[in-house]
Amino acid sequence: MNAKLITACVLAMVSLHANVSAQEQRDTVKTIEDASKILITRQGNKTTLEADYIDDLGGKTRFIYEVSVKASTRDTKDFNDDWGMDLPFFKTRSIEEERDNKRKVRTYRDVTGLRHIYWGWRFNYGDKGNIKNCFEVGIRDLIGFSWKRRGAELEIGAGFGFKRLLADDGFVYGKEGDKISLFPWEEDGEVKHSRLDVFQFHIPVIYTQRIYKALKFSIGGIVNLNTYAKAFTESGLGKANTKWSYKGLQQNLLTVDGMASLNLGGVGIYGSWSPMRMFDKTYGPAVKGWSIGIDLDF
């Protein structure tokens, strides 16, 4: 067979290996003249070239050349130890890369969702006045991003929730100008309930550490955007009910909570602290609070 064809085949294999691995410089591996047989096979990521030819001493010789090509790591989740803060570009991990680097420490990122679903009981303090303790509910990380390294994870996301502030028995929410306040009930009939609901968007920044197998501990801060608040009261006299509500309340738009949770296999408990006032004194009760409850982390 023409020696130029053999040389071209070898060069093509070297070129393929160079392009996939790292654009290495091309070199002539071997020049074969008068090859009688050429066989090229491929198994998995390994390609083999076998060529039979007559050497300079007149004997039959077989030349074997093998090339192994690894999957490119440029499209993987794995990256260097810089925590990969180059959003919004995401990477996927190949099986080969997972196998080759199983003993190496890697940091990789992922898209998360449906994490830290919570229901808890809120205990108010500060300028609580005649406000009862009540519940809060929501999901802190409806969708987000995480960076993982060994058993550690840093998570940033977005979610929503709301908390309820109940009035004490015999008190109702009412307004004086721009201020929402609690007043004693002096009308006929009884107050069935009077409450203040605050709806929030959450921006959590949470660090999670795996302690042992499925046991994890999380701690972080939650930025709350308190976008909507409404006070609602229902009273009754006999079979007649009266309902009224107040909207357009001037709650503080931005508050920050601290939280910690202990989770085993997706179910755990959490505690949170709200040190910032829900309202300025000019516009409502300057109430603060802390909570404890159930945390679901899928």
C-alpha positions as CSV (number, residue, x, y, z in Angstrom):
1,M,0.0,0.0,0.0
2,N,1.2,3.5,-0.7
3,A,3.4,4.8,2.2
4,K,1.8,8.2,1.9
5,L,-1.6,6.7,2.8
6,I,-0.1,5.1,5.9
7,T,1.5,8.4,6.9
8,A,-1.8,10.2,6.3
9,C,-3.7,7.7,8.5
10,V,-1.3,8.0,11.4
11,L,-1.2,11.8,11.1
12,A,-5.1,11.9,11.1
13,M,-5.2,9.9,14.3
14,V,-2.6,12.1,16.0
15,S,-4.5,15.2,14.8
16,L,-7.8,13.8,16.2
17,H,-6.1,13.2,19.6
18,A,-4.6,16.6,19.6
19,N,-7.8,18.5,18.8
20,V,-9.8,16.7,21.5
21,S,-7.1,16.7,24.2
22,A,-5.5,20.1,24.0
23,Q,-4.6,21.2,20.5
24,E,-1.1,19.7,20.8
25,Q,1.6,20.2,18.1
26,R,1.4,17.7,15.2
27,D,4.3,15.2,14.9
28,T,5.0,12.4,12.4
29,V,4.9,9.2,14.5
30,K,6.2,6.8,11.8
31,T,6.6,6.5,8.0
32,I,5.7,3.1,6.6
33,E,6.5,2.0,3.1
34,D,4.9,-0.9,1.2
35,A,2.4,-1.9,3.9
36,S,0.6,-5.1,3.0
37,K,-2.3,-4.8,5.4
38,I,-3.8,-2.0,7.5
39,L,-6.5,-2.6,10.2
40,I,-8.1,0.3,12.2
41,T,-10.3,-0.7,15.1
42,R,-12.1,1.3,17.8
43,Q,-13.3,0.1,21.3
44,G,-14.8,2.7,23.6
45,N,-12.6,5.8,23.6
46,K,-9.6,3.9,22.3
47,T,-8.7,3.7,18.5
48,T,-6.0,1.2,17.3
49,L,-4.1,1.1,14.0
50,E,-2.2,-2.1,12.9
51,A,0.0,-2.1,9.8
52,D,2.0,-5.1,8.4
53,Y,5.0,-4.2,6.3
54,I,8.5,-5.4,5.3
55,D,11.3,-3.9,7.4
56,D,14.8,-2.9,6.1
57,L,16.1,-6.4,6.9
58,G,13.4,-8.1,4.8
59,G,11.4,-9.4,7.7
60,K,7.7,-9.1,8.3
61,T,6.9,-6.5,11.0
62,R,3.7,-5.3,12.5
63,F,3.3,-1.6,13.7
64,I,0.6,-0.9,16.3
65,Y,-0.5,2.6,17.3
66,E,-3.2,3.3,19.9
67,V,-4.9,6.6,20.7
68,S,-7.2,7.1,23.8
69,V,-9.5,10.1,23.7
70,K,-11.1,11.4,26.9
71,A,-14.3,13.4,27.0
72,S,-13.7,17.1,27.1
73,T,-13.9,18.6,30.5
74,R,-14.8,22.0,29.2
75,D,-18.5,21.1,29.3
76,T,-18.6,19.6,32.8
77,K,-19.8,20.9,36.2
78,D,-16.4,20.4,37.6
79,F,-14.1,23.4,37.7
80,N,-11.3,24.8,39.7
81,D,-11.4,26.0,43.3
82,D,-12.8,29.5,42.5
83,W,-16.4,28.4,43.3
84,G,-17.3,29.0,39.7
85,M,-19.0,32.4,40.1
86,D,-19.5,32.9,36.3
87,L,-23.3,32.7,36.1
88,P,-25.4,32.1,34.1
89,F,-23.3,29.4,32.4
90,F,-23.8,25.9,33.7
91,K,-21.9,22.7,33.1
92,T,-22.7,19.0,33.2
93,R,-20.5,16.2,34.4
94,S,-19.6,13.3,32.1
95,I,-19.4,9.7,33.3
96,E,-15.7,9.4,32.3
97,E,-14.9,12.6,34.2
98,E,-16.7,11.4,37.2
99,R,-14.7,8.2,37.2
100,D,-11.3,9.7,36.5
101,N,-11.7,12.4,39.2
102,K,-13.4,10.4,41.9
103,R,-10.4,10.8,44.2
104,K,-10.0,14.5,43.5
105,V,-11.6,17.4,45.4
106,R,-13.9,19.2,43.0
107,T,-16.3,22.1,43.3
108,Y,-19.3,22.1,41.1
109,R,-22.6,24.0,40.7
110,D,-26.1,23.0,40.1
111,V,-29.6,24.4,39.7
112,T,-31.7,23.8,42.9
113,G,-35.4,24.0,43.7
114,L,-38.1,23.1,46.2
115,R,-35.7,23.5,49.2
116,H,-36.4,24.7,52.7
117,I,-40.2,24.4,52.6
118,Y,-41.2,25.6,56.1
119,W,-44.1,25.9,58.5
120,G,-43.5,27.3,61.9
121,W,-44.9,29.1,64.9
122,R,-43.9,32.7,65.3
123,F,-43.3,34.3,68.7
124,N,-43.5,38.1,68.7
125,Y,-41.6,40.4,70.9
126,G,-40.6,44.1,71.0
127,D,-43.5,46.5,70.4
128,K,-46.0,43.6,70.1
129,G,-48.7,45.2,72.2
130,N,-51.8,43.2,71.8
131,I,-50.5,40.9,69.1
132,K,-50.8,37.2,69.5
133,N,-48.2,34.6,68.4
134,C,-49.2,32.9,65.2
135,F,-47.8,30.9,62.3
136,E,-45.6,31.5,59.2
137,V,-45.4,29.4,56.1
138,G,-43.5,29.4,52.7
139,I,-40.7,28.1,50.7
140,R,-37.3,29.8,51.0
141,D,-35.7,28.3,47.8
142,L,-38.3,27.8,45.1
143,I,-35.4,27.9,42.5
144,G,-31.8,28.8,43.0
145,F,-28.2,27.9,42.4
146,S,-25.7,25.9,44.6
147,W,-22.0,25.4,44.7
148,K,-20.8,22.1,46.3
149,R,-17.5,20.9,47.5
150,R,-17.1,17.7,49.4
151,G,-19.8,17.8,52.1
152,A,-20.3,21.6,51.9
153,E,-22.8,23.6,49.9
154,L,-23.4,27.3,49.3
155,E,-26.9,28.1,48.1
156,I,-28.5,31.2,46.7
157,G,-32.1,31.2,45.6
158,A,-35.5,32.9,45.5
159,G,-38.8,31.9,47.2
160,F,-41.9,33.3,48.9
161,G,-44.0,33.1,52.1
162,F,-46.1,35.0,54.5
163,K,-46.6,35.5,58.3
164,R,-49.7,36.2,60.2
165,L,-50.1,38.6,63.2
166,L,-53.3,37.9,65.2
167,A,-54.9,40.5,67.4
168,D,-55.6,39.6,71.1
169,D,-59.1,38.7,72.1
170,G,-61.2,41.9,72.4
171,F,-58.9,43.9,70.0
172,V,-59.2,44.7,66.3
173,Y,-56.9,46.2,63.7
174,G,-57.8,49.7,62.6
175,K,-56.2,52.8,61.0
176,E,-55.5,56.2,62.3
177,G,-54.4,58.2,59.2
178,D,-51.5,56.2,57.7
179,K,-50.9,54.0,60.8
180,I,-52.3,50.6,61.4
181,S,-52.9,49.9,65.1
182,L,-54.8,47.7,67.5
183,F,-57.9,49.1,69.2
184,P,-60.2,47.6,71.9
185,W,-63.5,46.3,70.5
186,E,-66.3,48.5,71.9
187,E,-69.1,47.7,69.5
188,D,-72.0,45.3,69.8
189,G,-71.4,41.7,69.0
190,E,-68.1,39.7,69.2
191,V,-64.9,39.7,67.2
192,K,-64.5,36.4,65.4
193,H,-61.0,37.2,64.3
194,S,-58.8,40.1,63.5
195,R,-55.4,39.5,61.8
196,L,-52.6,41.2,59.8
197,D,-51.0,39.2,57.0
198,V,-47.7,40.1,55.5
199,F,-46.6,38.5,52.1
200,Q,-42.9,38.2,51.3
201,F,-40.4,37.3,48.6
202,H,-37.4,35.5,50.0
203,I,-33.8,35.7,48.8
204,P,-31.9,33.1,50.9
205,V,-28.1,32.7,51.2
206,I,-27.6,29.4,53.0
207,Y,-24.5,27.4,53.9
208,T,-25.1,23.6,54.4
209,Q,-22.7,21.1,55.8
210,R,-23.2,17.4,55.7
211,I,-22.5,16.0,59.2
212,Y,-23.0,12.3,58.6
213,K,-24.6,10.6,55.6
214,A,-28.1,12.1,55.3
215,L,-27.7,14.3,58.4
216,K,-27.1,18.0,57.4
217,F,-26.9,21.3,59.2
218,S,-27.7,24.6,57.5
219,I,-27.2,28.2,58.6
220,G,-27.8,31.4,56.6
221,G,-29.5,34.7,56.1
222,I,-32.8,35.5,54.4
223,V,-33.5,38.8,52.7
224,N,-37.3,39.5,52.8
225,L,-39.1,41.8,50.4
226,N,-42.3,42.6,52.2
227,T,-44.3,43.5,49.1
228,Y,-47.9,43.3,50.4
229,A,-49.7,43.5,53.8
230,K,-53.4,43.4,54.6
231,A,-55.4,43.7,57.9
232,F,-58.7,41.9,58.0
233,T,-61.4,41.8,60.7
234,E,-64.7,39.8,61.0
235,S,-67.3,40.5,63.8
236,G,-70.7,39.0,64.4
237,L,-73.9,39.8,66.1
238,G,-76.3,36.9,66.1
239,K,-76.4,35.6,62.5
240,A,-75.2,38.8,61.0
241,N,-71.5,39.1,60.2
242,T,-69.5,42.2,59.4
243,K,-66.2,42.1,57.6
244,W,-63.7,44.9,56.7
245,S,-60.1,45.1,55.7
246,Y,-57.3,47.6,55.3
247,K,-54.8,47.5,52.4
248,G,-52.0,49.8,51.3
249,L,-50.2,49.5,54.6
250,Q,-46.7,50.9,54.9
251,Q,-44.7,48.0,56.2
252,N,-40.9,48.1,55.9
253,L,-40.1,46.8,52.4
254,L,-36.8,45.2,53.3
255,T,-36.1,43.0,56.4
256,V,-33.5,40.3,57.1
257,D,-33.9,37.1,59.0
258,G,-31.3,34.6,60.4
259,M,-32.1,30.9,60.2
260,A,-30.6,27.5,61.1
261,S,-31.9,24.0,60.5
262,L,-31.0,20.4,61.2
263,N,-32.2,18.0,58.5
264,L,-32.2,14.2,58.3
265,G,-33.2,12.6,55.0
266,G,-35.1,15.6,53.8
267,V,-37.1,16.3,57.0
268,G,-35.9,18.5,59.8
269,I,-36.5,21.4,62.2
270,Y,-35.6,25.1,61.8
271,G,-35.3,28.1,64.0
272,S,-35.3,31.7,62.7
273,W,-34.8,35.2,64.2
274,S,-36.4,38.4,62.8
275,P,-34.5,41.2,64.5
276,M,-35.8,44.0,62.2
277,R,-39.1,45.7,62.8
278,M,-42.0,44.9,60.6
279,F,-43.3,48.5,60.7
280,D,-41.8,51.8,61.7
281,K,-43.6,53.2,64.8
282,T,-45.1,55.9,62.6
283,Y,-47.0,53.4,60.4
284,G,-47.7,50.4,62.6
285,P,-46.5,48.1,65.5
286,A,-42.7,47.9,65.5
287,V,-42.9,44.1,66.2
288,K,-40.1,41.7,65.9
289,G,-40.1,37.9,66.3
290,W,-38.5,34.5,66.3
291,S,-39.8,31.2,65.0
292,I,-39.4,27.4,65.3
293,G,-40.9,24.8,63.0
294,I,-40.6,22.1,60.3
295,D,-38.2,22.4,57.4
296,L,-38.4,20.1,54.3
297,D,-35.4,20.0,52.1
298,F,-35.7,18.0,48.9
